[in-house]
């Protein structure tokens, strides 16, 4: 069990928030890329939370099968984050945020985890959601430089063109960029045992005339 001992110095052990990209921001990037006929690429960081360094004093019990004989009562002081540690998401975000800003990226003040790098004749836009990042822009050379730099700093997986992100299916074609949530809808139907239900174009029966129920209680329509 991990235990934090920094509370006595005024640092809240429960402070584990790590900003991530909002879905609206992802849609905005998709729209921008579609309008300018840019390609969107995707990369994934392997063993994400192991890259973060922690500032708090955190101690853990010695792992089973690795207990030092004669010092069984001692604990280990962590230098880096690991999976399961409450500070891990925030520690990783601090690490990647610092890396981006030290390498010429400007953090967008109006959107979480959105970074922009501008050079002569080129722009690179990077959007981060924990360990998944997408990037687009107008200069293929900047794409290659970015992928090479990220792979040198972290262990990365190059996923090529963006095809699936935050339950959104993305198809990048010459005619434009098309998005859907078909697989997500199937999973929801499966969850509620409605996979074999008959599909209809509208959710209510057609041709039915509705009347106001005068005897009903008045409601505040703004609540809905």
Secondary structure, 3 states (H helix, E strand, C coil): CCEECCHHHCCCCCCCCCCCCCHHHHHHHHHHHHHHCCCEEEEEECCHHHHCECCCCEEEECCCCCCCCCCCCCEEECCECCCCCCCHHHHHHHHHHHHHHHCCCEECCCCCCEEEEEECCEEEEEEEECCEEEEEECCHHHHHHHHHHHHHHCCEEEEEECCEECCEEEEEECCEEEEECHHHHHHHHHHCCCCCCCCCCCCCCCCCCCCCCCCCCCCCHHHC
